[in-house]
Amino acid sequence: MSPYVHICSKKSGGEPLYKYMKRHFTFLLVLVMSVAAVHFAFALSRSLPQPEIFFPKGYDTNRTEQVHSILRSDKFKYLGGLTSYWEPEWSTTLVYEGDAPTLTAFLTDLNEIKGMNVRLTFSNDLSKETGSALQAGSWWLVYDHTMPDTITVRINLAAPSLGRDKFELKLPKARR
């Protein structure tokens, strides 16, 4: 027999070295594959240090610029956001903080973009919907590719900055 087959390791209690190495290599391979899988799952979402929407390819560039101009305006306090690269939605959620007049200005500005629909939804408490990925904030802007011409603003009724049960919102006038 080959001398390599009979080489023994003191750590393995006399087990042939190739069996010892094979067992540990298998464990290491499983560990590396597990870490890679977790990394891949997290890579499907990206944290956004500044507000931006991941629009579909070929989307109206003028409309994209108008939306980004509003989202990045100094009038609105951006807290953070996340883009998820999960098909088919490819969703983006942006978190903002502000009072009712600021929210009204935000909605008014968005509503002035020709060809973009603004949809309002309400949450009793966004902190119960967010998990650990996003802050609750006063409102979220949500966008996904399945409704490319619609921006949803999800209002947090529990936000102290909106007055909680005294919350009053002035809706922008309808476009003509």
Order of alpha helices (4+ residues) and beta strands (2+ residues): alpha-beta-alpha-beta-beta-alpha-beta-beta-beta
